[in-house]
Structures are given as C-alpha cells and as structure tokens.
Amino acid sequence: MQTYVMAVAAVLSAAAIALLTATIVHRVVRRLGRRSVLLAELAAHSHRPFRVALVTMAVQLAVRSGTRYAADEEWRKHLLHTLVILVIAATSWLIASLLVVTEDTALARYRVDVPDNRLARRIKTQIVMIRRVTIAFIVIVTIGAMLMTFPSVRTIGASLLASAGVIGVVGALAAQSLLGNVIAGLQLAFSDAVRLDDVVVVEGEWGRIEELTLSHVVVQIWDDRRLILPTSYFTTTPFQNWTRTRAALLGTAEFDVDWGVPMQSMREELRRIVEATDLWDGRVCVLQITDAVGGMVRVRALVSAEDAGSLFDLRCLVREALVTWVRHQMPDALPRLRTELGDARRREPWPAQPQVPPEPEVVTASDDARVFSGSDDGDARGDAFVGPDDAVERTEADPSKPPRGTGEPW
C-alpha cells in the first residue's frame, strides 16, 4: 500500500512541477513578447499545448519510474500505453502551434488593409495554403504514430507492405478528383494567378475571393451571395482577375443618341461630372463615338477609378448624369427614328429643291477624346499595345518621329 501511495505522490509531484515550470516559462515569454512579435505569438498560441505536453511527459516519466515494482502487471502496460498516446498527441499539438506561430509572425510583416496590398495578399494566400498542408500532414503522421504503438497494427502493416503498390494505384484512382483539387490549390497559391481578396469575374458573376482552400474557392458575389467552385476550376477555365497587377480599372458607359449631339459640349459635361465626385481617380476621362449605324451614333464614356467598387458607382453616376443632361439640355440629341415620305411618280430627285451643303465642321481630337494618347496615362497605355516591330517600322518610315515610349508625341 505504501508503494502505491508513493507512486501517486510521485505522479502528482511531477505534474505540479511541470505546471509550475510551464507557468514560469509562459510569464517570462509574455514579458519578453512586449518587444518581440515572435515571442508574443508564442505566449498567445503555444502556452496551452506546451503545458499539456510538459505535464503528460512528466506524468509518463513518473509512472514509468514509480511503478517498477509492477513491471509485469497488465494495468501498468495499459496505463503506459495510454500515456504514450497522450504524449504523441500533445507533442503534435505543440508542433502544430509552433508552425502556426511562425506563419502568423510572417504574416504580421505584411498588411492587407492598405491600398497597395498585392504582395501582402499573395504572401497571405501562400502561407494559408502552407498552414493547411502542414497541419493536415501533422494530423496524418500523428494518427499513424498512434496506430503504430499497437502491436497488432504493426503486424498488419508489415503484411500489407508488399501490396502497397496496388493499394496506392487504387487509392490514386479513387482520389483522383481530390488530388487534382489539392494540386490545383497549391498551383494557385504559388503561381500568383489568384489571391485572397482579388476581384474576379467567374461564371458571369462579379465578386472577390473570400476563401481559398486546397479543395474549393469561395467567391463572395457583390450582392453577398457565395459562389463555391473547386480549385481545379481556376486552372482549367478562363476567368477575369481585375486586381492581379493593381486595383485601378477602366470602365465604360455607352449611349445611343441622335447624330445631332454636340460632342464637344458632351465632353465638357463629362469632365465636369467626374471632377465633381471623389469616385474618379483623375486618370482617364474620355468621350468617343465608337459606332454610327442604324440612324444613331453610339457614344462611349470611358472613366477610371481606384478600385472595382468605386468604378461601378462612377459608371452609374456618369450614365445617370449624362442621360439627365441630354434630356434637359440637348433634347434634339435624343434617339429618334426618321421617316421620309415621297411620291414614287415624281421623277426629280428627292428632295425637289436643291440644298446648299453647309461648311464641313473641323473635328479636332482633344485629350478627352483619346484613350491611347494625349496624356501620360494614355501614352503609357498606347505603348503597351504597340509591338517592337511596329515601333521600328514607324521610326524607319519617319526618322524624325521617335518610337513610342520615349515620352515624345507622335
């Protein structure tokens, strides 16, 4: 009886010493964490798993050393086996927490709440993917280590080792879709094709990447719906990424109006509209006639904004303001259908009275009528769509005109 009491006392003493040690280490690390992000993360995330792992190890050592008198007893073997499994689980929990602390420390260096956060979002996407893979790997290894503590499982594993190739082939065929999505998720994370918070257009829906996992991608649609797609979708299907290089975008608002619309007055009105709102980023404000068929002309207003949400509101504002301006200020420019009535028996050309044609109006292309020239942003956009061969040919045709990209106008 005295031996049992001593064993229980040894176990309780070991547990108390382990708890006291864990508490002291936690307080020291938390105090030092005021100056270090890594130590602060350790104190916040690894304290509990460290305490559990330390206590289980101490209890196991105490039980092993304090129950030597019962080396052949079955209860001792079962108790030590249970403690070994608990030590494996606690150690795996501690390793996983250390990995999470390392990843959170790396993420703390990059802020995603700033306008230019493309690099931060890419790093965050990659780290989140690595975290999921490593935690899944640790869980699988932990379960395997626990199972290997059972002698019967070790025997079965040795007998199945010879047929591992066949089992691997069958498993690969059965999990082909799952493995494809996992590989696609890793490819997305490290190819920089799509990142968390990217604005995309998929399946005709406009939204942002809300969640990116190894199996699926969650797209938050602009009206708060969620579109869930497998990760393999983004590696096999074309999609639009509006924020891959930067968040600033161009958008259009189109109108069908009468041929009598005064274009220069309409350009001035568009300029007044965008300059009066904070949705415009000051880069592009262009009004052009892009088509003239069917008795009407198609006018396109091209504007720019710093992100997709501002661009959508700006396009709606421009469309509403120009429609109001045409209706109240230029009613003659409203779309209309014309019909001319004549007599088929008349032989003289229609109209009967010859008319003197008016003097042709001289059309000058102002900066607000140019997309690929006329401003620094327009020149840069024009340079991006001019191949090197075209630039050489233009230079050889007229040596006085430098190629695009030199900052000189054509």
C-alpha positions as CSV (number, residue, x, y, z in Angstrom):
1,M,0.0,0.0,0.0
2,Q,2.8,2.4,0.8
3,T,4.3,1.7,-2.6
4,Y,1.1,2.8,-4.3
5,V,0.9,5.9,-2.3
6,M,4.5,6.8,-3.2
7,A,3.7,6.2,-6.9
8,V,0.7,8.5,-6.7
9,A,2.7,11.1,-4.8
10,A,5.5,11.0,-7.4
11,V,2.9,11.4,-10.3
12,L,1.3,14.4,-8.6
13,S,4.6,16.0,-7.8
14,A,5.8,15.6,-11.3
15,A,2.5,17.1,-12.7
16,A,2.8,20.1,-10.2
17,I,6.4,20.7,-11.1
18,A,5.5,20.6,-14.8
19,L,2.7,23.1,-14.3
20,L,4.8,25.4,-12.3
21,T,7.6,25.3,-14.9
22,A,5.1,25.9,-17.7
23,T,3.6,28.9,-15.9
24,I,7.1,30.4,-15.2
25,V,8.1,30.0,-18.9
26,H,4.8,31.5,-20.0
27,R,5.2,34.6,-17.9
28,V,8.8,35.1,-19.0
29,V,7.9,34.7,-22.7
30,R,4.9,37.0,-22.3
31,R,7.1,39.7,-20.7
32,L,9.7,39.4,-23.4
33,G,7.0,39.4,-26.0
34,R,6.4,43.1,-25.4
35,R,9.5,43.7,-27.6
36,S,9.2,40.7,-30.0
37,V,6.3,39.7,-32.2
38,L,7.5,36.1,-32.3
39,L,7.6,35.8,-28.5
40,A,4.2,37.5,-28.2
41,E,2.7,34.9,-30.7
42,L,4.4,32.1,-28.7
43,A,2.8,33.3,-25.5
44,A,-0.6,33.6,-27.1
45,H,-0.8,30.4,-29.1
46,S,1.7,27.9,-27.7
47,H,1.2,28.2,-23.9
48,R,-1.6,25.7,-23.6
49,P,-0.1,22.9,-25.9
50,F,3.3,23.4,-24.2
51,R,1.7,23.0,-20.8
52,V,-0.2,19.9,-21.8
53,A,2.8,18.3,-23.5
54,L,5.1,19.1,-20.5
55,V,2.6,17.6,-18.0
56,T,2.0,14.4,-20.0
57,M,5.7,13.8,-20.4
58,A,6.3,14.4,-16.7
59,V,3.5,12.1,-15.7
60,Q,4.7,9.4,-18.1
61,L,8.2,9.5,-16.6
62,A,6.8,9.5,-13.1
63,V,4.6,6.5,-13.8
64,R,7.4,4.6,-15.5
65,S,9.8,5.1,-12.7
66,G,7.4,4.9,-9.8
67,T,5.7,1.6,-10.8
68,R,8.7,-0.6,-11.5
69,Y,7.5,-2.9,-8.7
70,A,4.6,-3.8,-11.1
71,A,6.6,-4.3,-14.2
72,D,4.7,-7.4,-15.2
73,E,1.2,-6.1,-14.4
74,E,-1.2,-5.6,-17.2
75,W,-2.6,-2.4,-15.8
76,R,0.8,-0.8,-15.9
77,K,1.3,-1.7,-19.6
78,H,-2.1,-0.3,-20.5
79,L,-1.5,2.8,-18.4
80,L,1.9,3.4,-20.0
81,H,0.4,2.8,-23.5
82,T,-2.3,5.4,-22.9
83,L,0.3,7.9,-21.7
84,V,2.4,7.3,-24.8
85,I,-0.6,8.0,-27.0
86,L,-1.3,11.2,-25.0
87,V,2.4,12.3,-25.3
88,I,2.3,11.8,-29.1
89,A,-1.0,13.8,-29.3
90,A,0.3,16.6,-27.1
91,T,3.6,16.8,-28.9
92,S,1.9,17.0,-32.3
93,W,-0.4,19.8,-30.9
94,L,2.7,21.7,-29.7
95,I,4.5,21.3,-33.1
96,A,1.3,22.5,-35.0
97,S,1.1,25.5,-32.7
98,L,4.8,26.4,-33.3
99,L,4.1,26.2,-37.1
100,V,1.1,28.5,-36.7
101,V,3.1,30.9,-34.6
102,T,5.8,31.0,-37.3
103,E,3.3,31.6,-40.1
104,D,1.4,34.3,-38.1
105,T,4.8,36.1,-37.4
106,A,5.5,36.1,-41.1
107,L,2.0,37.4,-41.9
108,A,2.5,40.2,-39.3
109,R,5.1,41.8,-41.6
110,Y,2.6,42.3,-44.4
111,R,-0.5,44.5,-44.1
112,V,-3.6,43.8,-46.2
113,D,-5.5,46.9,-45.0
114,V,-3.5,49.3,-47.2
115,P,-4.4,50.3,-50.8
116,D,-1.3,48.6,-52.5
117,N,-1.5,45.2,-50.8
118,R,-0.9,42.9,-53.8
119,L,2.3,41.4,-52.3
120,A,0.7,41.1,-48.9
121,R,-2.3,39.2,-50.3
122,R,0.0,36.9,-52.3
123,I,2.1,36.1,-49.2
124,K,-1.1,35.6,-47.1
125,T,-2.5,33.2,-49.7
126,Q,0.7,31.1,-49.8
127,I,1.1,31.0,-46.0
128,V,-2.6,29.9,-45.6
129,M,-2.1,27.1,-48.1
130,I,1.1,26.0,-46.4
131,R,-0.6,26.1,-43.0
132,R,-3.4,23.8,-44.2
133,V,-1.0,21.4,-45.8
134,T,1.3,21.2,-42.8
135,I,-1.5,20.8,-40.3
136,A,-3.0,18.0,-42.4
137,F,0.4,16.3,-42.7
138,I,0.9,16.6,-38.9
139,V,-2.5,15.1,-38.2
140,I,-1.9,12.2,-40.6
141,V,1.6,11.5,-39.1
142,T,0.1,11.7,-35.5
143,I,-2.6,9.2,-36.3
144,G,0.0,6.9,-37.9
145,A,2.3,7.1,-34.9
146,M,-0.6,6.3,-32.5
147,L,-1.6,3.3,-34.6
148,M,2.0,2.0,-34.7
149,T,2.0,1.8,-30.9
150,F,-0.4,-1.2,-31.2
151,P,1.5,-4.5,-31.9
152,S,-1.4,-5.8,-34.0
153,V,-1.4,-2.8,-36.3
154,R,2.4,-3.1,-36.8
155,T,1.9,-6.8,-37.9
156,I,-0.9,-5.8,-40.3
157,G,1.2,-3.0,-41.7
158,A,4.2,-5.4,-42.3
159,S,1.9,-7.8,-44.1
160,L,0.4,-5.2,-46.3
161,L,3.7,-3.6,-47.2
162,A,4.2,-5.9,-50.2
163,S,0.9,-4.9,-51.7
164,A,1.4,-1.2,-51.1
165,G,1.9,-0.5,-54.8
166,V,-1.5,-1.9,-55.8
167,I,-3.2,-0.1,-52.9
168,G,-1.5,3.1,-54.0
169,V,-2.8,2.8,-57.5
170,V,-6.3,2.0,-56.3
171,G,-6.2,4.9,-53.9
172,A,-4.9,7.3,-56.5
173,L,-7.7,6.4,-58.9
174,A,-10.3,6.7,-56.2
175,A,-9.0,10.1,-55.0
176,Q,-8.1,11.5,-58.5
177,S,-10.5,14.4,-58.2
178,L,-9.5,15.2,-54.6
179,L,-5.8,15.1,-55.5
180,G,-6.4,17.2,-58.6
181,N,-8.0,19.9,-56.5
182,V,-5.2,19.7,-53.9
183,I,-2.6,20.2,-56.6
184,A,-4.6,22.9,-58.2
185,G,-4.8,24.7,-54.9
186,L,-1.1,24.6,-54.5
187,Q,-0.7,25.8,-58.0
188,L,-3.0,28.8,-57.4
189,A,-1.1,29.7,-54.2
190,F,2.3,29.8,-55.8
191,S,1.5,30.8,-59.4
192,D,0.0,34.2,-58.3
193,A,-2.9,33.7,-60.7
194,V,-5.4,34.4,-58.0
195,R,-5.1,35.6,-54.4
196,L,-7.3,36.3,-51.4
197,D,-9.4,39.5,-51.8
198,D,-8.8,39.5,-55.6
199,V,-11.7,40.9,-57.6
200,V,-12.7,38.3,-60.2
201,V,-15.5,37.6,-62.8
202,V,-16.4,33.9,-62.9
203,E,-19.4,32.2,-64.3
204,G,-20.7,35.7,-65.3
205,E,-20.6,36.8,-61.6
206,W,-18.5,39.6,-60.2
207,G,-17.1,39.2,-56.7
208,R,-14.0,38.8,-54.6
209,I,-12.0,35.8,-53.4
210,E,-13.2,35.3,-49.8
211,E,-11.7,31.9,-49.1
212,L,-9.0,29.8,-50.8
213,T,-8.5,26.2,-49.7
214,L,-7.0,23.1,-51.1
215,S,-10.3,21.8,-52.3
216,H,-12.5,24.8,-53.1
217,V,-12.6,28.5,-53.6
218,V,-15.3,30.7,-52.1
219,V,-16.2,33.8,-54.2
220,Q,-18.2,36.5,-52.4
221,I,-20.6,37.9,-55.1
222,W,-21.3,41.6,-55.0
223,D,-24.8,41.0,-53.6
224,D,-23.5,38.9,-50.7
225,R,-24.1,35.6,-52.3
226,R,-21.4,33.0,-52.2
227,L,-20.2,31.1,-55.3
228,I,-18.3,27.9,-54.3
229,L,-16.0,26.4,-57.0
230,P,-13.4,23.6,-57.0
231,T,-9.9,24.9,-57.1
232,S,-9.4,23.0,-60.4
233,Y,-11.9,25.4,-62.0
234,F,-9.3,28.2,-61.8
235,T,-6.6,26.1,-63.5
236,T,-8.8,24.8,-66.4
237,T,-11.3,27.6,-67.1
238,P,-10.6,31.2,-68.2
239,F,-11.7,33.8,-65.7
240,Q,-11.2,37.6,-65.3
241,N,-8.9,38.9,-62.5
242,W,-9.4,42.6,-62.1
243,T,-6.8,43.1,-59.4
244,R,-3.9,40.9,-60.5
245,T,-1.4,43.8,-61.0
246,R,-3.3,46.7,-59.4
247,A,-6.8,47.6,-58.3
248,A,-7.3,50.6,-60.6
249,L,-9.6,49.9,-63.5
250,L,-11.2,51.5,-66.6
251,G,-15.0,51.3,-67.2
252,T,-17.4,52.4,-69.8
253,A,-20.9,53.9,-70.1
254,E,-22.4,53.8,-73.6
255,F,-25.3,55.8,-75.1
256,D,-27.2,55.7,-78.4
257,V,-28.0,59.3,-79.4
258,D,-29.0,61.2,-82.4
259,W,-26.5,62.4,-85.0
260,G,-27.0,65.9,-83.9
261,V,-25.5,65.5,-80.5
262,P,-22.8,68.2,-79.8
263,M,-19.8,66.0,-78.9
264,Q,-17.6,68.8,-77.5
265,S,-20.3,70.0,-75.2
266,M,-20.9,66.4,-74.1
267,R,-17.2,66.0,-73.4
268,E,-17.1,69.1,-71.3
269,E,-20.1,67.9,-69.3
270,L,-18.4,64.5,-68.7
271,R,-15.3,66.3,-67.5
272,R,-17.5,68.4,-65.1
273,I,-19.3,65.3,-63.8
274,V,-16.1,63.3,-62.9
275,E,-14.3,66.3,-61.5
276,A,-17.2,66.9,-59.1
277,T,-17.0,63.4,-57.5
278,D,-14.4,61.6,-55.4
279,L,-15.0,58.3,-57.2
280,W,-12.8,59.4,-60.1
281,D,-9.1,58.8,-59.6
282,G,-8.1,61.6,-62.1
283,R,-6.5,59.3,-64.7
284,V,-8.9,58.7,-67.6
285,C,-11.9,60.8,-68.8
286,V,-12.6,60.1,-72.5
287,L,-15.8,60.5,-74.6
288,Q,-15.7,58.9,-78.1
289,I,-18.1,57.9,-80.9
290,T,-17.5,54.2,-81.3
291,D,-20.2,53.4,-83.9
292,A,-22.6,55.1,-86.3
293,V,-25.2,52.7,-87.7
294,G,-29.0,52.3,-87.6
295,G,-29.7,56.1,-87.7
296,M,-27.9,56.8,-84.4
297,V,-24.4,57.2,-83.1
298,R,-23.0,55.2,-80.1
299,V,-21.2,57.4,-77.6
300,R,-18.8,55.7,-75.1
301,A,-17.7,57.4,-71.9
302,L,-14.5,55.9,-70.6
303,V,-13.6,56.7,-67.0
304,S,-11.3,55.3,-64.3
305,A,-11.4,54.6,-60.6
306,E,-9.1,53.3,-58.0
307,D,-11.0,50.0,-57.4
308,A,-13.8,47.9,-58.8
309,G,-16.5,49.1,-56.3
310,S,-15.7,52.8,-57.0
311,L,-15.7,52.2,-60.7
312,F,-19.2,50.6,-60.6
313,D,-20.6,53.6,-58.7
314,L,-18.8,56.0,-61.0
315,R,-20.2,54.4,-64.2
316,C,-23.7,54.5,-62.8
317,L,-23.2,58.2,-61.8
318,V,-21.8,59.1,-65.3
319,R,-24.7,57.3,-67.0
320,E,-27.4,58.9,-65.0
321,A,-25.8,62.4,-65.2
322,L,-25.3,62.3,-69.0
323,V,-28.8,61.0,-69.6
324,T,-30.2,63.8,-67.5
325,W,-28.0,66.3,-69.4
326,V,-29.2,65.1,-72.8
327,R,-32.8,65.1,-71.8
328,H,-32.8,68.6,-70.3
329,Q,-30.1,70.4,-72.1
330,M,-30.0,68.7,-75.5
331,P,-33.4,67.3,-76.3
332,D,-32.6,67.3,-80.0
333,A,-30.0,64.7,-79.4
334,L,-32.4,62.2,-78.0
335,P,-32.6,58.9,-80.1
336,R,-35.2,59.2,-82.8
337,L,-36.3,57.4,-85.9
338,R,-36.8,59.4,-89.1
339,T,-39.2,58.6,-92.0
340,E,-39.2,60.5,-95.3
341,L,-42.5,60.4,-97.4
342,G,-42.3,61.0,-101.1
343,D,-44.3,60.3,-104.3
344,A,-43.0,57.4,-106.4
345,R,-44.3,59.1,-109.6
346,R,-42.0,62.1,-109.2
347,R,-39.0,62.0,-111.5
348,E,-36.9,64.7,-109.9
349,P,-34.5,63.6,-107.2
350,W,-35.6,63.9,-103.6
351,P,-35.7,66.5,-102.2
352,A,-37.0,68.5,-105.1
353,Q,-35.3,71.7,-104.1
354,P,-31.5,71.5,-104.2
355,Q,-29.9,72.5,-100.9
356,V,-26.6,74.1,-100.4
357,P,-24.4,71.8,-98.2
358,P,-23.1,73.5,-95.1
359,E,-19.5,74.1,-94.4
360,P,-17.8,71.0,-93.1
361,E,-17.0,71.1,-89.4
362,V,-13.4,70.7,-88.5
363,V,-13.0,67.9,-85.9
364,T,-10.1,68.2,-83.5
365,A,-9.2,65.3,-81.2
366,S,-8.9,66.8,-77.7
367,D,-7.4,64.9,-74.8
368,D,-10.8,63.9,-73.6
369,A,-11.3,62.1,-77.0
370,R,-8.2,59.9,-76.8
371,V,-7.7,56.6,-75.0
372,F,-4.2,55.7,-76.1
373,S,-2.6,59.1,-76.3
374,G,-2.9,62.7,-75.2
375,S,-1.8,62.2,-71.6
376,D,0.8,60.3,-69.6
377,D,-1.5,57.5,-68.7
378,G,-2.8,57.3,-72.3
379,D,0.7,57.3,-73.8
380,A,1.7,54.5,-71.4
381,R,-1.4,52.5,-72.4
382,G,-0.6,53.1,-76.1
383,D,3.0,51.9,-75.6
384,A,1.7,48.7,-74.0
385,F,-0.3,47.9,-77.2
386,V,2.5,48.7,-79.7
387,G,4.8,45.8,-80.6
388,P,8.5,46.3,-81.0
389,D,8.3,45.6,-84.8
390,D,5.7,48.3,-85.2
391,A,7.8,50.8,-83.3
392,V,10.8,50.1,-85.5
393,E,8.8,50.4,-88.7
394,R,7.4,53.8,-87.7
395,T,10.9,55.1,-86.8
396,E,12.3,53.9,-90.2
397,A,9.3,55.4,-92.1
398,D,9.9,58.8,-90.4
399,P,13.2,59.2,-88.5
400,S,12.1,62.5,-87.1
401,K,9.4,60.7,-85.0
402,P,10.8,58.7,-82.1
403,P,9.3,55.3,-81.3
404,R,6.7,55.0,-78.6
405,G,8.0,55.0,-75.1
406,T,10.4,58.0,-75.4
407,G,7.9,60.4,-74.0
408,E,7.7,62.4,-77.3
409,P,4.3,62.8,-79.0
410,W,3.8,61.4,-82.5
